[in-house]
């Protein structure tokens, strides 16, 4: 089968499409013929040699989410049969013609969505849903601040928070991304430079209840200032650094909860639980169009290096997708 291969750590030029062995499904594993795969910032970090694949995932084939058709099943599989359209998350290996997945990690693609749209869903919407509702316990009527509002996870989180009646604040690198995000439920767009002061003014000093952050150290001071009493901060990435000065007085006086979260390194049991919650709570919203995947651009598999360059430039709104047909 064809697969994107990281030939050595480095820039986009180290990516190649090569022929590798097609995996065989055993036990409770399903072989999926991948039609499309989402690109994520983790793929860029892995390509550079700074984010090794977890145990059991292909070491040199990136890809954390995929969409396609069930092609073959192991002898213990009971949930799926050949020809069904499915999508899911993976520890790696999604950017290939075939991938093996545990039967409980697959979700049926809603009828109205094509493979390119479906490939934009799993990592973004599962991460956003888990962060907002499992990690941060977002409630109807609360205020939430979502950084990187134009990213895949950001656009998914905006829609999910809006769907439960939260007031949604957001930051982005450009004003145009914030303007586009308003069509998906963003209530207030803010500058990353002084969002804490703006939130204090807009909320009359009350702050927000929940923050989803991708920057880490560089936003820590403002994040703590922007949170109100019993605020919850969930850190999903550390693009702005890993070492931060934390004002413990603010954490204590506001009873702030600080959590770090990532899907890739969780156990199979934890990922199965995330997938089940997604299937029951988010999939119906995708099926009826109340929330939707946002695809910025589709690249052919051999254009993967160009897709990496595009993502590194931070210009996309929503997801970049690789077509594996």
Secondary structure, 3 states (H helix, E strand, C coil): CEEEEECCCCCHHHEEEEECCCCCCCCCEEEEEEEEEEECHHHHHHHCCCCCCCCCCCCCCCCCEEEEEEEEECCCCCCCCCCCEEEEECCCCCCECEEEEEHHHEEECCCCCCHHHHHCCHHHHHHHHHHHHHHCCCCCCCEEEECCCCCHHHHHHHHHHHHCCCEEEEECCCHHHHHHHHHHCCCEEECCCCHHHHHHHHCCCCCEEEEEECCHHHHHHHHHHHEEEEEEEEECCCCCCCCCCCCHHHHHHCCCEEEECCCCCCCHHHHHHHHHHHHHHCHHHHHCCCCCCCEEEEEEHHHHHHHHHHHHCCCCCCEEEEECC
